Amino acid sequence: MQLHIFLDRGSRVPLQRQIYDAIRQMVLTRGLRRGDRLPASRELAEMLDVSRVTVSLAYDQLTAEGYLHGRRGSGTFVSSQIPDALGETRHRNPPRTVAQARIRLSKYADRLLEEPARPQPPAGAIDLSCFTPDYERFPMAEWRRTLGRRLRRSGKLLFQYAAEAYGHEPLRHAIAAYVAKSRAIQCTSAQVLIVSGSQQALDLCARVLINPGDPVDIENPGYRGSHGAFRAHGARVHAVPVDRDGIVVPQLNAGTRVIYVTPSHQFPTGASMSLVRRMQLIDWARQHGSIVIEDDYDSEYRYHRPPLPALYGLAGDVPVVYISTFSKVMYPGIRIGYLITSAPLTHRFSTAKSMMDGQTSLLEQMALADFIEAGLLERHVRRMRRLYQQRRMALVAALDHYFGEAAEILGDQAGMHILVRFRSVGRELDPTRDGVLLTSASKYYFSNAPANEYVMGFTAVSERALREGVARLQRAWSPRAKTAK
Ligand SMILES: Cc1ncc(COP(=O)(O)O)c(C=O)c1O
């Protein structure tokens, strides 16, 4: 079968996403009918002049979402049960099409950084590409009870608009107490703003602290969520190299308004910013009148010694906006994070937040406060730290076993991922054939991405699967990789 797919190679939308969109659209508008057989991935890859992996990832995503199904050895077919009920409606009432050129988008929309869809691991593949908590180990029964109690007991409060966007006071209070103990941050609950995940805090920083054209320094390699937020709001983003001690201070841009850093566990290299470097950064910010944004996204997971005190507590008169999240210690879908700064500024952030979404959903905030108060979060984090520590050791040991010196491991003292530089790899990985999915670190670099560098998550994968995943990598990349002992 011929599929007429037009790929726009000048677009920022990844090719894999363009293929996914085109096929999905054909399925929904019945250009492709139930049971139709799709070309083999190799065939379509040749037709479109793209790599086979690109087509396979698009097929995998469509299969995971139920649009396609594959029969081993006999091909890939359009599913007989199309998941999107809209498919029927769309077919009967085709949408009014508006010529793309007639929709004038804002400059903000033009600057949005398109985030490629996360590829789904093909059936049977080991997913070393994601660094999320292990949901199987989440204390679901206790969380369900806590939520249920709040639902039953909170009455009217739960149904109303909050007077201000700051967030549920007992939760802010619990956070102020927590950061005092664990991060050496002295603040009151009035300085804590609850946000819908760190991502909203970053967006708020961009709105409140910069004007279009202002220079902002971020880490290279670095977190795409911060790059995307600053860029969308028109910042002139300057990527500053990081070394084993964190951001290289002498390379900061003298005119910068804002410096974004991840000092506890640099994303993605895993470097912990040394105390000397922290002091150097604070001095630099003082001299240049810059504001520091400290993204402390996973400092709970430190495996040998406690994390260094937060920059916020060391900074004295230098303004720091401290950001953290419950995505790592609870789960990302909870969409609760927090931002701490000096009180007058917190109020501006809160006002800006009320313009964005009024407030973060109250039920989860209330339940989370109860969960913390009852010591359940602390217990869960303690357990997960032990579990992740074992998994981290299993991954490091497997890399050592299968690759020896051909794999250089960075950032393994903390966090939920490690960075691995392989001396050489034989070829591009094909998750369907090789049975393992990895994230290349290249997408986090703004320039000069080293070849063969991967971010490997270990927290949601069993020790056995970690070992098997690394063995599969070795098989895929041998004979250049070291043979198993
Ligand atoms: C550097 C960094 N900051 C923040 C987050 C979490 O963001 P959120 O709280 O929006 O889920 C992540 C998630 O991976 C991250 O890597």
The ligand as an SDF file (V2000), in Angstrom:
LIG
                    3D

 16 16  0  0  0  0  0  0  0  0999 V2000
   15.3590   19.8390   35.8930 C   0  0  0  0  0  0  0  0  0  0  0  0
   13.9350   19.4970   36.1700 C   0  0  0  0  0  0  0  0  0  0  0  0
   13.1580   20.3700   36.7930 N   0  0  0  0  0  0  0  0  0  0  0  0
   11.8570   20.0860   37.0800 C   0  0  0  0  0  0  0  0  0  0  0  0
   11.3110   18.8600   36.7590 C   0  0  0  0  0  0  0  0  0  0  0  0
    9.9120   18.5120   37.1780 C   0  0  0  0  0  0  0  0  0  0  0  0
    8.9950   19.3110   36.6040 O   0  0  0  0  0  0  0  0  0  0  0  0
    7.4630   19.3190   37.0680 P   0  0  0  0  0  0  0  0  0  0  0  0
    7.4090   19.7130   38.5140 O   0  0  0  0  0  0  0  0  0  0  0  0
    6.8680   20.3790   36.1920 O   0  0  0  0  0  0  0  0  0  0  0  0
    6.9010   17.9700   36.8430 O   0  0  0  0  0  0  0  0  0  0  0  0
   12.0700   17.9400   36.0810 C   0  0  0  0  0  0  0  0  0  0  0  0
   11.4780   16.6720   35.6610 C   0  0  0  0  0  0  0  0  0  0  0  0
   12.0640   15.7990   35.1090 O   0  0  0  0  0  0  0  0  0  0  0  0
   13.4240   18.2630   35.7930 C   0  0  0  0  0  0  0  0  0  0  0  0
   14.1930   17.3550   35.1590 O   0  0  0  0  0  0  0  0  0  0  0  0
  1  2  1  0
  2  3  1  0
  2 15  2  0
  3  4  2  0
  4  5  1  0
  5  6  1  0
  5 12  2  0
  6  7  1  0
  7  8  1  0
  8  9  2  0
  8 10  1  0
  8 11  1  0
 12 13  1  0
 12 15  1  0
 13 14  2  0
 15 16  1  0
M  END
$$$$
